[in-house]
Amino acid sequence: MIWFGNLPLPGSRALAHGAARENPHARMARALRTVAAREPHLAGSALLDAIEATGGVDRETAARLLPWFRDFDADRHFADNVRRLALKGVAAADEFRGVVRYVVEDLTGSGEVAEVGPEPAIRFRGAEREGIVLAYPQVAFSLGGEARRTVQAAVEEMPDALVIVAKNFTESAADQLAGMLSGTEVPGTLLTVNLLLGMRAVKLRYGPSPERVIDTLGAGRPLRSVDVALLGNRA
């Protein structure tokens, strides 16, 4: 068990004087949290490089201290960061889209950010199907403005799945999306951040195929907890 009693409290003298005055374990913990917030999968040499790139710990020190952090849960810190960004609104749009892209790649095996109409979106491909994910760091999201125009542009591409990710949605969001997709063959799916992270946890633990994941993403309705649970069932 690692003792973190020497971690400086917010506003303390040690914190005010910067990372250089923190003890090595505190600097290492800070660097690990920074890396895990965006790249929780890193290990070995790649992890040491990323830790050194934070500027808080040199590579030699990181290699020496890393065994002390064997119980560090990178996936938990990543999930916490995704949830935090989901609350920050338009100012965090690019960063939120980046972490959602990471999750989409974990789920489907692919994920890249590209323009779709007036806004960037995340494209994924798998099992001879293609999908588009729109990510919005908003609470009580509803379709309007640029988001509405982006959905219209995405529909023109006729993806096999159109997914909107947000912290949560208004009660009318599903009807708004269904109305926009009426008369098309595009399935529109609403996915909260918590359920997206739940899908990632299921994927990492049970390894459902990309085909099954894309089937779930293409449900064409708001996803529910039971959908995530069923994804973990052995086929």
C-alpha positions as semicolon CSV with decimal commas, in nm:
position;residue;x (nm);y (nm);z (nm)
1;M;0,000;0,000;0,000
2;I;0,145;0,339;-0,096
3;W;0,122;0,622;0,155
4;F;0,010;0,947;-0,008
5;G;0,017;1,148;0,312
6;N;0,276;1,385;0,169
7;L;0,062;1,492;-0,128
8;P;0,018;1,871;-0,097
9;L;-0,328;1,999;-0,032
10;P;-0,483;2,260;-0,264
11;G;-0,355;2,600;-0,164
12;S;-0,071;2,460;0,046
13;R;0,278;2,604;0,038
14;A;0,417;2,297;-0,140
15;L;0,162;2,326;-0,418
16;A;0,218;2,699;-0,449
17;H;0,587;2,639;-0,508
18;G;0,511;2,395;-0,790
19;A;0,589;2,038;-0,870
20;A;0,961;2,084;-0,810
21;R;0,899;2,099;-0,432
22;E;0,673;1,795;-0,421
23;N;0,823;1,466;-0,317
24;P;0,892;1,219;-0,602
25;H;0,593;0,998;-0,520
26;A;0,358;1,297;-0,540
27;R;0,504;1,408;-0,872
28;M;0,475;1,053;-1,004
29;A;0,111;1,029;-0,895
30;R;0,036;1,359;-1,066
31;A;0,209;1,247;-1,388
32;L;0,024;0,913;-1,392
33;R;-0,311;1,089;-1,353
34;T;-0,224;1,325;-1,637
35;V;-0,132;1,041;-1,872
36;A;-0,424;0,819;-1,772
37;A;-0,675;1,100;-1,837
38;R;-0,613;1,063;-2,211
39;E;-0,420;0,741;-2,275
40;P;-0,506;0,481;-2,011
41;H;-0,376;0,189;-2,219
42;L;-0,009;0,288;-2,212
43;A;0,239;0,050;-2,052
44;G;0,609;-0,024;-2,051
45;S;0,842;0,205;-2,242
46;A;0,555;0,404;-2,396
47;L;0,419;0,481;-2,049
48;L;0,761;0,596;-1,926
49;D;0,794;0,824;-2,228
50;A;0,452;0,974;-2,164
51;I;0,527;1,027;-1,794
52;E;0,851;1,206;-1,878
53;A;0,666;1,421;-2,135
54;T;0,448;1,563;-1,856
55;G;0,756;1,744;-1,725
56;G;0,698;1,632;-1,369
57;V;0,920;1,322;-1,352
58;D;1,225;1,222;-1,550
59;R;1,230;0,881;-1,716
60;E;1,482;0,725;-1,477
61;T;1,280;0,828;-1,172
62;A;0,959;0,711;-1,335
63;A;1,109;0,367;-1,404
64;R;1,225;0,343;-1,042
65;L;0,891;0,446;-0,891
66;L;0,650;0,273;-1,127
67;P;0,647;-0,060;-0,935
68;W;0,512;0,129;-0,632
69;F;0,206;0,224;-0,837
70;R;0,109;-0,126;-0,949
71;D;-0,242;-0,071;-0,808
72;F;-0,295;0,257;-0,995
73;D;-0,624;0,232;-1,187
74;A;-0,566;0,415;-1,515
75;D;-0,910;0,326;-1,652
76;R;-1,085;0,478;-1,350
77;H;-0,892;0,804;-1,391
78;F;-0,972;0,806;-1,761
79;A;-1,344;0,758;-1,691
80;D;-1,338;1,034;-1,429
81;N;-1,181;1,268;-1,683
82;V;-1,443;1,186;-1,948
83;R;-1,722;1,257;-1,698
84;R;-1,556;1,583;-1,592
85;L;-1,520;1,703;-1,952
86;A;-1,884;1,615;-2,023
87;L;-1,988;1,888;-1,781
88;K;-1,768;2,167;-1,918
89;G;-1,967;2,274;-2,224
90;V;-1,848;2,413;-2,554
91;A;-1,511;2,526;-2,414
92;A;-1,414;2,159;-2,377
93;A;-1,563;2,042;-2,708
94;D;-1,236;1,944;-2,875
95;E;-1,094;1,772;-2,568
96;F;-1,420;1,586;-2,505
97;R;-1,437;1,475;-2,867
98;G;-1,082;1,345;-2,832
99;V;-1,156;1,119;-2,535
100;V;-1,481;0,997;-2,693
101;R;-1,283;0,912;-3,007
102;Y;-1,051;0,706;-2,789
103;V;-1,347;0,512;-2,649
104;V;-1,499;0,460;-2,995
105;E;-1,169;0,313;-3,113
106;D;-1,163;0,081;-2,812
107;L;-1,516;-0,031;-2,894
108;T;-1,504;-0,072;-3,271
109;G;-1,135;-0,097;-3,356
110;S;-1,133;0,236;-3,540
111;G;-1,206;0,600;-3,478
112;E;-1,092;0,921;-3,640
113;V;-1,202;1,282;-3,617
114;A;-1,317;1,437;-3,944
115;E;-1,544;1,717;-4,054
116;V;-1,913;1,639;-4,101
117;G;-2,096;1,949;-4,214
118;P;-2,027;2,244;-3,983
119;E;-1,864;2,045;-3,701
120;P;-1,602;1,776;-3,644
121;A;-1,731;1,425;-3,579
122;I;-1,588;1,080;-3,509
123;R;-1,602;0,821;-3,786
124;F;-1,565;0,450;-3,728
125;R;-1,559;0,148;-3,959
126;G;-1,597;-0,222;-3,894
127;A;-1,767;-0,534;-4,021
128;E;-1,823;-0,366;-4,358
129;R;-2,022;-0,093;-4,185
130;E;-1,954;0,271;-4,112
131;G;-2,082;0,501;-3,843
132;I;-2,064;0,859;-3,724
133;V;-2,047;0,971;-3,362
134;L;-2,127;1,328;-3,260
135;A;-1,992;1,418;-2,916
136;Y;-2,126;1,711;-2,711
137;P;-2,003;1,798;-2,360
138;Q;-2,344;1,915;-2,247
139;V;-2,603;1,843;-1,983
140;A;-2,965;1,804;-2,101
141;F;-2,861;1,809;-2,466
142;S;-3,123;1,882;-2,732
143;L;-3,092;1,917;-3,108
144;G;-3,062;2,269;-3,235
145;G;-2,830;2,514;-3,407
146;E;-2,502;2,370;-3,533
147;A;-2,580;2,027;-3,391
148;R;-2,896;2,006;-3,599
149;R;-2,708;2,104;-3,914
150;T;-2,439;1,849;-3,837
151;V;-2,699;1,575;-3,802
152;Q;-2,847;1,676;-4,137
153;A;-2,502;1,656;-4,298
154;A;-2,437;1,317;-4,139
155;V;-2,768;1,177;-4,264
156;E;-2,671;1,268;-4,620
157;E;-2,384;1,021;-4,591
158;M;-2,626;0,739;-4,497
159;P;-2,414;0,586;-4,219
160;D;-2,504;0,249;-4,074
161;A;-2,517;0,412;-3,731
162;L;-2,549;0,774;-3,620
163;V;-2,469;0,813;-3,252
164;I;-2,495;1,125;-3,036
165;V;-2,300;1,124;-2,709
166;A;-2,368;1,376;-2,431
167;K;-2,374;1,384;-2,053
168;N;-2,749;1,332;-2,076
169;F;-3,044;1,440;-2,290
170;T;-3,369;1,631;-2,263
171;E;-3,689;1,429;-2,272
172;S;-3,760;1,564;-2,619
173;A;-3,420;1,482;-2,771
174;A;-3,518;1,133;-2,888
175;D;-3,829;1,265;-3,062
176;Q;-3,628;1,546;-3,219
177;L;-3,376;1,300;-3,363
178;A;-3,646;1,057;-3,476
179;G;-3,822;1,340;-3,657
180;M;-3,505;1,438;-3,840
181;L;-3,441;1,079;-3,945
182;S;-3,797;1,003;-4,048
183;G;-3,805;0,872;-4,403
184;T;-3,438;0,777;-4,401
185;E;-3,281;0,441;-4,324
186;V;-3,030;0,591;-4,081
187;P;-3,061;0,458;-3,723
188;G;-3,011;0,739;-3,473
189;T;-2,889;0,641;-3,126
190;L;-2,861;0,856;-2,813
191;L;-2,587;0,749;-2,573
192;T;-2,510;0,905;-2,236
193;V;-2,152;0,935;-2,118
194;N;-2,206;0,688;-1,834
195;L;-2,340;0,424;-2,072
196;L;-2,057;0,490;-2,318
197;L;-1,808;0,426;-2,039
198;G;-2,010;0,120;-1,939
199;M;-1,976;-0,015;-2,292
200;R;-1,600;0,039;-2,275
201;A;-1,580;-0,147;-1,943
202;V;-1,778;-0,438;-2,092
203;K;-1,558;-0,440;-2,399
204;L;-1,238;-0,451;-2,194
205;R;-1,366;-0,725;-1,965
206;Y;-1,569;-0,951;-2,193
207;G;-1,438;-0,865;-2,539
208;P;-1,757;-0,860;-2,748
209;S;-1,681;-0,846;-3,119
210;P;-1,683;-0,513;-3,305
211;E;-1,984;-0,645;-3,496
212;R;-2,185;-0,681;-3,176
213;V;-2,074;-0,339;-3,055
214;I;-2,178;-0,177;-3,384
215;D;-2,512;-0,356;-3,365
216;T;-2,565;-0,191;-3,026
217;L;-2,451;0,150;-3,149
218;G;-2,695;0,116;-3,437
219;A;-2,995;0,045;-3,214
220;G;-3,174;0,352;-3,347
221;R;-3,304;0,470;-3,008
222;P;-3,173;0,589;-2,670
223;L;-2,955;0,315;-2,526
224;R;-3,034;0,180;-2,180
225;S;-2,839;0,000;-1,912
226;V;-2,984;-0,333;-2,023
227;D;-2,832;-0,283;-2,370
228;V;-2,488;-0,250;-2,214
229;A;-2,546;-0,552;-1,992
230;L;-2,655;-0,765;-2,287
231;L;-2,338;-0,666;-2,471
232;G;-2,146;-0,853;-2,204
233;N;-2,333;-1,178;-2,262
234;R;-2,131;-1,447;-2,429
235;A;-2,258;-1,504;-2,784
